[in-house]
Amino acid sequence: MTERAIVIAGFVALLALALGLTALAHLRRDLIAPLTEVAAAALDHRSVRILAVLCWAWLGWHFLAR
């Protein structure tokens, strides 16, 4: 297997895991909270909102500014 194939397989595995957790969260709300509820609870705090904006700005500066 080439390095490229390993990286692609890793991203496919992460995508499958994310989709599986999302499905599980929507089917069994008592077991795991959906991402929207987690984000809403986290963004209730001002410090988390500021951190989210700073991270978003950093990503935009480094990946979109060129």
Backbone hydrogen bonds, N-H to C=O, Kabsch-Sander energy under -0.5 kcal/mol:
donor,donor_aa,acceptor,acceptor_aa,energy
6,I,2,T,-1.9
7,V,3,E,-2.3
8,I,4,R,-2.5
9,A,5,A,-2.5
10,G,6,I,-2.2
11,F,7,V,-2.3
12,V,8,I,-2.4
13,A,9,A,-2.3
14,L,10,G,-2.3
15,L,11,F,-2.3
16,A,12,V,-2.5
17,L,13,A,-2.4
18,A,14,L,-2.5
19,L,15,L,-2.6
20,G,16,A,-2.5
21,L,17,L,-2.6
22,T,18,A,-2.2
23,A,19,L,-2.5
24,L,20,G,-2.5
25,A,21,L,-2.4
26,H,22,T,-1.8
27,L,23,A,-1.9
28,R,24,L,-2.9
31,L,28,R,-1.3
32,I,28,R,-1.8
38,V,34,P,-2.0
39,A,35,L,-2.8
40,A,36,T,-2.2
41,A,37,E,-2.3
42,A,38,V,-2.4
43,L,39,A,-2.8
44,D,41,A,-0.8
45,H,42,A,-1.4
49,R,45,H,-1.8
50,I,46,R,-2.4
51,L,47,S,-2.2
52,A,48,V,-2.5
53,V,49,R,-2.1
54,L,50,I,-2.4
55,C,51,L,-2.5
56,W,52,A,-2.4
57,A,53,V,-2.5
58,W,54,L,-2.4
59,L,55,C,-2.5
60,G,56,W,-2.4
61,W,57,A,-2.6
62,H,58,W,-2.3
63,F,59,L,-2.3
64,L,60,G,-1.9
65,A,60,G,-0.7
65,A,61,W,-0.5
